[in-house]
Amino acid sequence: MTPTAPELLAGCAAALTKPPRAEDGGVFDAARLLTVATINALVAQECACGAAVRVAENAALRAFLVGAAPAYGGAFEGARDIGDGDLSLAALDQANARLRRLLIDLHEAVETAGDQRTDRKILALYREMAGNRELKLPVSKPDILINNVK
């Protein structure tokens, strides 16, 4: 399961609203705050570009699948009809899951056919999609945070 931004933020809120126990103070509490800060920084990145990345990815998947339909069957032509819905992250993810399922089906057909050229194109598409979704861990100074706790 990949947690959604709202789920991650709810977890961060829960971690911040729970008062620390006396035995959890010091280094443990500092590490908890650093973890919450890191998760929030990653969620901020996802919120900043998440919809745009999904819209572009869904369009690329649709185009690839529709382009493969003449060689691998009309089932992939149906990708054209998988819309992005209301453009919320949830709707975009739902469309993306359907398109990725079709891409997996196509990849299986391509491998069965021994079509190395299309196989390489699919692998390149996977790499491109992963790169576009990459989030950067924030630079942090955990030693400074932890060493200043008394």
VOGU-3710 file (C-alpha; in Angstrom, 3 decimals, decimal comma):
1> mtptapella> 0,000/0,000/0,000  1,201/3,472/-0,825  -0,148/5,950/1,716  -1,854/9,044/0,357  -0,935/12,600/1,311  -4,021/12,941/3,570  -3,153/9,660/5,329  0,433/10,767/5,892  -0,630/14,163/7,211  -3,180/12,537/9,530
11> gcaaaltkpp> -0,404/10,337/10,915  1,828/13,354/11,436  -0,984/15,216/13,202  -1,572/12,218/15,460  2,147/12,013/16,276  2,275/15,707/17,140  -0,887/15,778/19,257  0,090/12,827/21,419  1,936/14,177/24,451  5,313/12,500/24,942
21> raedggvfda> 5,686/10,222/27,918  8,453/11,111/30,356  10,416/8,000/29,394  10,150/8,929/25,687  11,731/12,364/26,033  15,105/13,463/24,788  16,489/11,621/21,802  13,304/9,648/21,124  11,144/12,765/21,023  13,663/14,595/18,831
31> arlltvatin> 13,707/11,658/16,398  9,898/11,624/16,330  9,812/15,324/15,439  12,477/14,854/12,762  10,449/12,008/11,235  7,290/14,143/11,195  9,203/17,030/9,604  10,642/14,737/6,929  7,254/13,254/6,087  5,730/16,730/5,862
41> alvaqecacg> 8,495/17,877/3,502  7,858/14,872/1,230  4,088/15,442/1,301  4,658/19,089/0,369  6,625/17,985/-2,705  3,874/15,548/-3,659  1,178/18,198/-3,279  3,179/20,722/-5,308  3,391/18,596/-8,445  1,405/15,407/-7,844
51> aavrvaenaa> -1,558/16,237/-10,072  0,589/17,484/-12,955  2,785/14,380/-12,807  -0,242/12,079/-12,850  -1,972/13,911/-15,707  1,195/13,718/-17,833  1,805/10,084/-16,880  -1,756/9,067/-17,679  -1,510/10,802/-21,074  1,772/9,013/-21,823
61> lraflvgaap> 0,289/5,658/-20,820  -2,809/6,231/-22,947  -0,759/7,194/-25,982  1,562/4,205/-25,593  -1,275/1,714/-25,153  -3,345/3,100/-28,035  -0,225/3,043/-30,203  0,301/-0,641/-29,377  -3,304/-1,606/-30,128  -2,816/-2,313/-33,862
71> ayggafegar> -0,052/-4,816/-33,143  -1,354/-6,313/-29,891  -5,123/-6,145/-30,051  -7,949/-3,745/-29,668  -8,150/-4,224/-25,894  -5,422/-1,623/-25,562  -7,420/0,818/-27,687  -9,762/1,038/-24,671  -7,102/3,028/-22,841  -8,359/6,023/-24,797
81> digdgdlsla> -11,612/5,871/-22,795  -9,978/5,872/-19,357  -10,408/9,476/-18,268  -8,768/11,361/-15,440  -12,053/12,087/-13,679  -12,304/15,222/-11,584  -8,489/15,677/-11,513  -8,279/14,986/-7,786  -5,295/12,865/-6,801  -7,659/10,025/-5,918
91> aldqanarlr> -9,337/10,087/-9,353  -6,010/10,439/-11,150  -4,593/7,510/-9,175  -7,630/5,379/-10,014  -7,192/6,067/-13,739  -3,458/5,500/-13,407  -3,991/2,104/-11,792  -6,259/1,017/-14,665  -3,767/2,258/-17,265  -0,826/0,587/-15,515
101> rllidlheav> -2,770/-2,696/-15,376  -3,204/-2,472/-19,149  0,492/-1,684/-19,546  1,375/-4,782/-17,519  -0,924/-6,847/-19,748  0,738/-5,358/-22,807  4,192/-6,019/-21,378  3,287/-9,666/-20,857  2,093/-9,904/-24,480  5,250/-8,181/-25,714
111> etagdqrtdr> 7,489/-10,555/-23,773  5,538/-13,567/-25,020  5,945/-12,323/-28,596  9,679/-11,736/-28,070  9,290/-8,122/-29,220  12,490/-6,680/-27,761  12,034/-3,274/-29,359  8,664/-2,671/-27,671  9,939/-4,275/-24,476  12,751/-1,683/-24,316
121> kilalyrema> 10,220/1,104/-24,926  8,062/-0,149/-22,065  11,057/-0,366/-19,740  12,025/3,188/-20,720  8,475/4,317/-19,933  8,666/2,663/-16,495  11,972/4,454/-15,804  10,577/7,793/-16,947  7,471/7,414/-14,778  9,546/6,481/-11,735
131> gnrelklpvs> 11,867/9,431/-12,305  8,961/11,852/-12,588  7,535/10,655/-9,278  10,817/10,838/-7,410  10,729/12,888/-4,233  13,873/14,358/-2,715  14,610/13,768/0,940  15,205/17,088/2,645  18,665/17,837/3,889  18,534/17,657/7,653
141> kpdilinnvk> 20,922/17,880/10,517  19,715/15,143/12,880  22,935/15,303/14,926  22,342/18,959/15,705  18,761/18,262/16,714  19,588/15,215/18,822  22,788/16,575/20,395  21,021/19,717/21,619  18,442/17,741/23,579  19,123/17,684/27,283
//
